[in-house]
Amino acid sequence: MKKLIMSVAAFVFAASVMGAENLVQNGTFEQLVAGKPAAWIVKNTAGITFSGDGAPESGFVKFDLVKEGKKASATIWQSINKVVKSNAKYNLSFKLRTSSFRGNIRVIAINDGWQKGAGLSVGGRFPADWKEYKKVITMPEFKKDARLLIMINATQGTADVADIKLEPVK
């Protein structure tokens, strides 16, 4: 009987760890509609391209923003207010690779009016091969709207972002 209870407990634990629900829609960028990723809002597409494959888990978004040496920035986002709760904890992760990149990369959960945010900001040295970044965040309090944003500010090079996950902390 003890073996059965231990086996069931181990199975339940493994299922809770392995079966965490990713709250980001199309975080692998594999679903493209007319060249843009489904579920993501892309206002200005200059210098932003999407691929349905080529990243560790599926697709990725490439930011190649700098033209003629001028600084550039871009933001893509999606609404997450229907799947997250104010002040709850979430595991946020994404994968990144770069080529000659100088700038700043942020993946942030943000509330109404962009008053408060929580997320990951990466600057300094950047990986040439895919590297995963992880952080436990507390979702800022929001009333109506919460968004997940990818924000890029660049002075040179390219940055590829993939496999974005936002999972409830158990």
Secondary structure, 3 states (H helix, E strand, C coil): CHHHHHHHHHHHHHHHHHCCCCCCCCCCCCCEECCEECCCEECCCCCEEEECCCCCCCCEEEECCCECCECEEEEEEEECCCCCCCCCEEEEEEEEEEEEEEEEEEEEEEEHHHCCEEEEEECCCCCCCCEEEEEEEECCCCCCCEEEEEEEEEEEEEEEEEEEEEEECC
